[in-house]
Amino acid sequence: MKKSVILLLSLFLVVFLACSKSSSDNTPMTDDETGGVPENPQQLFPANFQATGSSANDILANTNFDRLRIQIAYVQSQRNFRPTDEAMNEFQDFLQQFTFKENIELVFTALETPNEEDLTLQEISDLEIENRTVYNEGTTLGIYIYFADAPSEGDDLDEGLVTLGAVYRNTSMVVYEETIRTLAGRSSSITNADVESATLNHEFGHLLGLVNLGTPAVNNHEDADAENHCNVNPCLMRAELEFGGTNKSSIASRKAGELHSSCTLDGLGLLKQMESSVSRGLAAPPDLDAECQLDLETNGGRPNTSS
């Protein structure tokens, strides 16, 4: 009799555990719960795989999401490509200055090197699918930023083409950390943190919808020859800081369905601007101009109280 009771209890426990597991099979799990990447993230989290700028209002306002969870994925192999603490602090200050998000969590994820001499945008996207664990969940909006140990495909320092960062979806961007360190090393007045901060803030400006990229311009200040960039000087979103990604000729040559960046941040242009600012006693990373700030405020962002 005792053996029969034990057997029945054992069978009940097995059935109970099986049912419990089955009931959660279709529920996306967080990284803390799984310790890994969810299967088919594009199908499970379609809201995180939309066009750049389409989540601008969700990032700026607290209507649908009142928290930001940002995965900082960086290569850690023989060298550590984690961004500097100074740049991360300034990045959070930037977010709190222009959005209503008070609760911002940075999740650092060390990754193995992909062992590539350079990286195409499609390869960066593939790495995101493989390694991203932070997605929208409840009232938390998830964002993914990859700090790469290889330059962008097509970079040519001798020809003045050096890419620091790019955005390619509504919650996805890449920072070419190896290139940032190489570029900053060529300057006696600009640090790694300076270039990281400027790159992060510029590219995130596009995720916030600037310029006319999900956040409509209140007044016309979009550069006529470089889509989604500002024509006001000085400004963090200046067109002179962009090359090869959003000018009219490159838009016409895009292939249908091809993954492309809404911005390719020109390293040499940015370095030149920052060195000029430092020489005049100004902060190295440029700020958003009044027109860009007005656009963000009108689309649900925090009002500018500094003026």
Secondary structure, 3 states (H helix, E strand, C coil): CHHHHHHHHHHHHHHHHHHHHHHCCCCCCCHHHHCCCCCCHHHHCHHHCCCCCCCHHHHHCCCCCCEEEEEEEEEECCCECCCCHHHHHHHHHHHHHHCCCCEEEEEEEEECCCCCCCECHHHHHHHHHHHCCCCCECCEEEEEEEECCCCECCCEHHHCECEEEEEEECCEEEECHHHHHHHHCCCCCCCHHHHHHHHHHHHHHHHCCCCCCCCCCCCCCECCCECCCECCCCCCCEHHHECCCCEHHHHHCCCCCCCCCCEEEEHHHHHHHHHHHHHCCCCCCCCCCHHHHHHHHHCCCCCCCCC
